[in-house]
Amino acid sequence: MKLFREFFYFSDVHKLQSRKLKTITTAAALGLGLGLSACSDSTTTAGGGPSGTEAGNAITAQIFNADKTPAAHARVKVIESVSLDSHTAYTAEADKNGQVTVEGVPNGNYILEAKQGANALQMNILVHDEALDLGASNLEKTVTVSGSVDAEGTIKVRGLDYSAPVVDGKFQLDSLPAGHLDLVFIPKAADADTASSYILVEAGKKATASTFANESKSLLLDDFEDGDNQHRFAPMYFGPSEGGWWYVAHSKSVVVTEGTQFVKYTNSNEEEVPLMTKDSDGNTAFHMVLDYDSLRHLNYDADDKRTGWAWANMGFALGSNDKSICYDLTSATAIRFRAKGNGNLNFLLVDESHKTETFDGKIATSNFTLLEDWNTLTIDFAGIVDERAGSLSCVTLISWEVTGEKNAEVWIDDVELLDADRGSIWKTEPWNK
């Protein structure tokens, strides 16, 4: 499996390198003549918000082709990252030097797309009370995404201006910018629920979208089919640092023999990162094999007295890496996932934002035993949350802790939050938390 350097999350639950998100802000005045004035597909004039009632911000960038020549007259669109309505886009055209200015953009989270011919790029950007200079970026080959849905309707891309009909249960979206794509199925039936699928596509590639999950009945956090170490809703969050990464952590006396890889970085440190593995049925899943025996001596002293305990856990972060922002899961009633292997697991919800010397951050725990074959498990939140410790209003980790002292194998797939309100889980304006 190809590893994407910028998508790793590490065992100490701190990410070494951020994804390529353009969230740089600057208060410096922007010189006149940097690019053409932006127009908006909304009724806003330059300098106003969508409603014309709040002052907007200016976004500047310089767009280059892959050969480093300016992308003269490239078209640029800026759309709210959660929007499916392209009519709210802010548009502009680059000048002959590839320089562009988009004016009148109010505070919020957006996706900027630049396109010229068969090349494009997308950037997640955060706008907040200041001019935003994105610097220089290069266009890449566009991508194609196809898939199937068992109903009539339309596929749209959240935060981008693309759509395709579902014909005979199949769809295809062409000329998309490479990167993370949040696909949304809008059914023709008025009483049917929308469904979403999240996918990561490399420049110039074709990909197939899988597992569309109903958005009001469940939020599919991860099915691992995109090969990404970040759960599928993490890119919705833009804050002081990024969360959403799957991690593996364990004591020195435990060896992970399958499911992770050590990668050396420029600072000469080696970090252990989780790998996603295909099972015998071809499903990609989170997978680890743990060896508790070969280094047992590290838990005992010369007199064979226990000095430590073997432990291991895996899971993914919510909110931000610096724990200043957490996810509000009060709208969710349960978590559902598939699991198999051998060994005992503790399912944990953790609030690291409020850890103290007397509070380890664990706000909910549920124990279960893994079976040899895939089993779908549903863990109701009612009854497992310790209200004395915390609440579902602030969760920073969803984790599975391997217990016992024998070797264990763990597979986890199709992790869903049930009855969760998509809009209330994360903050689209983290500075206003």
N, C-alpha and C positions, 0 to 999 in steps of 0.2 A: 504494500500500500504506500502511495506517495504521501509524505508528511508535509503539511503546510506550516512553514516556520512560524508565521504570525498567529497561528491558531492554537498554540500550546498553553496548557494550564499546568502548573507545577505542584509537586507533592507538598510543598509548604504553603499552598494555597495563596501564593503571590505570583503574579504573572510578570515575567522578565521584560517582555516587549509588547507594547500595545498593538492592536490591529491597526490597519491603515485608515484610521478615522481622522478626518480633517476637523478638529475642534479647536483650532488655534484662534484666539481672539486678539485683537490689537486695537488700541485706542488712537493710534496714529491717524492723522488726517490723510485721506486718499487724494493723490494729485489728480487734477483735471486732465482729461485726455487719455486716461488709462484704457478706456474702452468705450463702446457705445452705451448710451443710456438704455436701461432695461425697460421692457414693457411687460405688463402682466396680462395674462388671459382673463384675470378678474377685472372689475371696473376700477381698480385702484390706479391712481397716478403715482409717478415716482415720488417716494418719500412717505407714502401712506400705507397703512396696513390693509388687509382684505376688506375691512369695513370702512376704511378711510378715517378711523377715529383714533388710531394710535400711530405714533411715529414708527417708520420702518428703518431697517439697517441696510447698509450696502455690503454686498459680497463681491469680491474681486478674485480673479484667477487668470492664469495664462495657460492655454491649452496647446499641447504639442502633439504632432503625429508620432508614430512609433520610431520614425527615423530622425526624430528631434527637430524637424522643421515645424514652424508654426502652423497650427490647424486654422488657417484663415477661414472666417465665416462659419465656423462650427456653431451649431445651434445648442443653446443651453436652456434647460428647464430646471426649476426648483419647486418641488412639491413636498408638502408635509409628509413625514415618513409613515404616518398611519393612514394616509388618505387613499381612497380609491377614485377620487374625483379629479380628473385632469383639468377641469375648468378652473380650478383654484391655483393653477401653476403660474409661476413668475418666469417669464421668458426673456432671452436676450440673444444677441448674435455677436460672436467674437470679431474683432477687427482683423486687419491683414497680418498683424503680429500674433494673433491667437489670444489677445488680451480681451477680457470681458468684464463688465460690471453689471450686476443685478441689483437694482435699487428697490427700496420700499418693502423689504422683507421684515415682518414683525418677529418678535421673539418666538422661538420654538425649535423643534427638531425637524430636519428636512433631509431629503435626498436630492443632491444636485446631479443631473445627468448632462453630459456633453456628448454630441454626436456629429459625425461627419461621414457620410457614405456607410461603408461596412465596418466602421470603427466607432467605438464609444467608450465612455467611462462613467462610473457612478461613485459618488462620495457621500457618506453620512456626515452631516454638518449640524452643529449646534449654534444657534443665533441667540445672543443675549446682550442687548443694550450696547453693543459696540460694533464698529465696522469689522468685517471678517475678511482677512487676506488668506486665501488658500494656497498661494504660491503657484508653482508650476506642476502640471500633471500631464501624463501621456495617454493618448487614446490607445485602446487595444482592440483586437478582433472581437466582433460581437458573437453571441452564443445563441443556440436554439434549445428550447425546452419543450418536450412533448410529454404526454401522459394520458391517463384515462380516468373517467368519472362515470359512475353508474346512474346518471341522471342528465336531463337537459339543462342547459344554462350557459354561463359565460365565465371564462377565466380572466381575472385581472391580476395585476402586480401591484402590491401595496407600495405607495410612494413613487411609482413610475407610471408613465402614460402608455401602457400596453394592455391589450385585451384580445381574446380569441374565443370564438364560439366552440361549444362542445358538440361535435357532429358524430353521430353513431357511437357515442361514448368516448370519443377521442378528441384531443386538442393538440395544437402546436403553436408555440409562440416563437417568432423569428426576430433576429436583429436586436436582441436584448444586450445590455451592457453586462460584462462578466462580473462575478462576485456573488454576494448573498442575494437571493431573490425570495420574497415572501408572496407566494401565489395564493389567491383567494378564489374559490368557486362560488359564484352567485347563482343559485338555482332558479329555474324559470318558475317553479311553483312558489306562489307568494307566501305560503305558510311553512316553507322548508328553511332549514338553518344554513347559513353560509358555512363553508369549510375551508381550511387553509392547509398548505403544505410548504415546507421551508427547504430550500435547496441551495447548494453552493456550486457554482459552475466556473471552470477555468476559461480564460480567453480562448476563443476559437473552437471551443468544444461543443458537443451536443450532450444533453443530459435528459434523463427521464424522471419526472416528479413522482413521488410515491406517498402513500398514506395521507390522504386528505382527511383531516379530523374536524368534526363539527365544533364550531367555536363557542357556542353557548352551552353545549352539553359537556364538552371536554376540551382541554387545551393540551395538545400533544407537545410536550416539552422536548422529546427526542425519540426518534426511531433509528438514528445513527446511519441512515442510508446515505446521507450527504458526506460521510467520512470526516465530518468536522468535529473537533473537540469542544465546541461551544454549543450549548443548548439552543434550540431554534428561536426562542424569543429574546435571547440576550441582545442582539443588535437593536432591539427597540429602545434600549436604554443608552443614553449618552450623558455621562457625568464626569466627575473628576478622575475616575479610573473605571475600567470595564470589568464586569463580572460575567458569570455565565459559563465558566469553564469546568469541564470534567477534570477531576483530580484523583490521584492515588496517594495515600499516606500510610506509612507503616513504621514499626519499630525496627531498629538495626538487627534484631534477631529474626526477622522475617524476610524471606527472599521471594520476590515475585518472579517466577520462572517463565510465565507466559502473560502477555497482555500489556506490557509496558516496554519502553525502550529508553536507554540513556542517550541523550543528545548533548554534544559539547558545543558551547557557545563562545563568542569572542572574549568573554571574561575568563575563559578556561574552566568555568564551572560545568559540571555535568548534572543535568536534571533528568529525573525520571518522569516520562510523560505517558499517559495511557494511549493504547492503540485500540482501534475498533476492529473486530474480527468477524469474519463470516462463519456461521455455523454450517452444519451438514446440509441444511435446507437452503443455503444461499442467503439467509438473512444476516445483515450486519448488526452486531450487537456489542455491548460493553462486555469484556471478558477478561478474567484474571485467574491464574493458578498460583496459589500461595504455598510456600514451603516453610513450615513452622519447625522442622526438625534439624536441618543441617547446622543451624547456628544456635541451638538450644543452650549451649554453654554460656552464651552471653547473658543469660538470665540468672546465672548462678555464680557464687563465689567459689574459692578453693575448697571450702568445707561443704560444698554442695547445698548451700542455703540460697533460697531464692532472693534475688536482688532486683528483679524486674519482671515484667510481663510482656509476652508477645502480643502484639495487636496490629490490626490493619483496618483501614476503612477506605471507601471510595464514594464518590458522589459529585455534585456540581454546586457551584456558587450561584447565589442570586444577588441582585443589586450591584454594588461596586466593590472592587478589591480592597479599598481602604475601609470598608464596613461602615462608611458614613451614610450609606443608603441601603435599605433592605427592601424586600418585596412584601406586599400586604396580601396574605393568602386567606383573609377572613371570608372571602366569597366562595372559596373552595370547600367542598364537603369531604373530599377523600382524594387519595392518590391511587392510581392503578398502574400496574406494570407487570410484565412477564419476567419470570426468573426460572433458572434451573441450576443444577450443580450438586455440590455436597457441602455440608457444613451448616452452621447456625448463623443467622444474621439478625442484627438489631437495626430496624429502620429508625432514622433520627431526623427531626427537624431542629435546627440550631439557629440561635440568635447570637451571633458573635458581636453584634454592635453593643450589647449591654453586659458583656462578660465582666465578672468581678473576681476577687480572690475566693469568694464563697459560692459563686454561680458559674458553672462550666459552660453555660450557653444552651444546654439541651432543654428544649421546651416540650418535646414529645418523643415517645419511644414505643416501638412495637416489635415484638420478637416473633420470628418464624424460622422454620427449618426448610432448607432447599431440597427439592426433589430431583430425581435424575432426568425427568422429562420436563419440557416447558409447562409452566403453570401460571395462570393469570391470577394475580393477587390484588385485592382491593383493601386498602387500609383506611377506615373511616377516621376522620380527625376528631369527631366527637368522642370524648372519653379518654383519648390518649394525650391530650394537651394538659400539661400541668400549669394551671392558671396562676399558681404561686410563683412559678419561674418566669413566665412570660405569656405571650399570646401569639396568634397567627398574624397579627398586624405587623410583625417585624421578623422576617425569616431571611437568613443569609446563606444557609447551607441546607441542602437536602442530601442525606448521607446514608450509606449502608455500612454498618460496622460488623466485621467478621469476628465471631467469638470462638473460644475454645483453643485447644493447643495442637490439634491435628491439622494435617494438610487440607486445603479446601480449594474448590473450584467454583467460580461465581460467573454466571451469565445474567445480564439484565438488558431488557429491550422494551420498547414502546411505553415510555413513561408518560402518563397523562395526569393532569389535574382535573377532577370532575366538578361540574357545576360552577366552574370558576368564571368570574367576570373579567374578561380580557382587559378592559379599560382601567379597572381599579387596581390591578396587580402591581404595575410599575408606574412610576411618575414620568410623564412626558416632559415635565419641566422640573428637573431635580433641584434647581436653585430655589424653588418655591415650596420646598418640602415642609 
